[in-house]
Amino acid sequence: MLKLLAVFLVTLLSVEAFAVNITTLDGKTYKNAEVIQKMQNGIIISYKDADGFNDVLHLNFKNLSKEAKAKYGYKTKIYNKYEKQHEVWINSQHEKAHKTKVKAENFQKYVEKLTAETNRITSMLNGKKIKIVFSSLSIIDGGTVGWARVVSSMGTEQQSLGRICLLGQTVSPTDKWYGYVCPVGTTKKFNIGTTDQSNSDAAEYLPSETRKSSNASGESNNKVTPPPEGEINVPCYADYKTALKLSWDKVNLNAHQK
């Protein structure tokens, strides 16, 4: 019994030796607080809050009495230097947080703009796309030149598109290509020869490619003949994927990267 009492008294004395009441200049008192760390600009204490829960708090020297400052090692020169450095660090963190916020806001605007532009381009391409059957004449850089006809929803071939340049597809002269394409509003120059004049699929020549022949007396016989050999402008169509890329290449949405 005496041994237990001695242990209790030793424990009590040790608690009283480290636990103190600290009252700050703003009128707050922290009872039975324990100073767990001394810092250049104050102290860190462990204490129980009003609800009896353990908590940890930093008390700045500027909020402590002269006696407390002296007790816990306050030095004016060291304190001022530390506070200045801390203020610089705090300002840098605020600036960093502000830049992060601005970047996030710009990215959100970019996403919204990207979504709107995607919807616009998709709608535009869907409105212009046509289904064709395509017979190759010659493979060129970026695509293939050949004869094309529009295919109806029933799968039957209808009006001719004449010679076109099909961008985004490499089609062998022995093969046919079926799919959706979009006119891209540009042309490519294409050198035609006698082998490119064949029109076995009965795809009519375009008006720009044809001319009316005349008889010996100079009168027109209304017979349509293929154009002479040489360079002609061929209207460009693109498969859906290539048309989408070409549309995006015209749009500048890189503001979020600034």
Protein Blocks (a to p, Z undefined) as FASTA:
>chain_A
ZZmmmmmmmmmmmmmmmpccdddfkopacehiacfbdcfkbccdddddfkopacdddddf
klpcfklmmmnopafklmmmmmmmmmmmmmmmmmmmmmmmmmmmmmmmmmmmmmmmmmmm
mmmmmmmpccdddddfbdcehiacdddddddfkopacddebjaddehiacdfkbccdddd
ddehiacdddddfklmpcfkopacdfklgccdddfkopaehiacdddeddddddddddfk
lmmmmmmmmpccklmmZZ
